[in-house]
């Protein structure tokens, strides 16, 4: 029991530290980014909430995953938190935080012959890419498209589709409640939140 509790605490601390690193990296990138004139308004970043949420996630998945998978998920958390920060503050999702971890996951999948991961990444990528093409990058940014691919690789095809549908619904409801019926919206935080919530359900051994 003591060993089990120790593992949970260590897992929570490890993922909380990953979130803090994501905040620092996202903030550093945001300082170098010039937002688009027609981009979304700057949003407040709930730093403490993100750190606590990642800590809870770490405690939840630590008993269910081997160490290598935990390290990979912690890396994903770093990227997701950084994405939240940059999109909320500058309306931009840097490729380093989406394509970087996605490339690592796909490379590992290739080495391990886990071909389903490529399909999982493509499942949400395709509809998001179509939306970006139709809106010419305004209604749906290409950073969101790459984040969708990362989410598909993390969650799997089915869970990612459900997660992103809920993210779209939440974004629509919250923006309507705020009186923002038009204009650009920082959508990545909603996607990040959905991915984080569904990660425990998508864990694979």
C-alpha positions, 0 to 999 in steps of 0.5 A: 500500500505504501509503495502504491501511494508512493508511486501515485505521488511520484507520478503526480509530481512527475506530470506536474513538473512536465506541466510546469516545463510546458508553461515555461517553454510555451511562454518562451515561444510566445515571447518570440511570436507576433500574433496575427492582426485578425487572430483571436484575442489573448486569453488568460492561461490558468497555469495553476489549474494546468499543473494540478490537472497534469498532476492528477493525470499522472496519478491516474495513469501511473498504476496503469502504464509501464515506465516508457509509456509514462515518459512518453505521456509526460512528454505529450503533456509538456507539448499540450501545455505549451500549445495551450500557452502559445495559442491562448497568448498569441493565437498560434500553435508552433510546430515544435509542440505538435510535430515533434512529439508526433514524429517521436510517436510515429517513429516508435510505432514504425519500429514496433510495427504498430501500424494502427497508430498511423491510422489513428493520427490520420483519422482526425487529421483529415476532417480538420485539414478539410476544414482548414482548406475550406476556411483558408486557415481562418476558421480552422488553423493548420496548427489545430490540424497538426494538434488533431493528428497528435491527439489521434496518435495519443488517443486512438481514432475512435476516442479522438473523434469523440474528444474533438467533437466535444471540444468543438461543442464546448468551444461553441457553447462557451464562446456563445456564452461570452457573446463571441458569435464571430471572430477568431477563437483560440481553439487549441486549449479546448482540444488540449483539454479534451485530449487530457481528459480522454488520455486515461481511456486511451492508454494502451499497454 
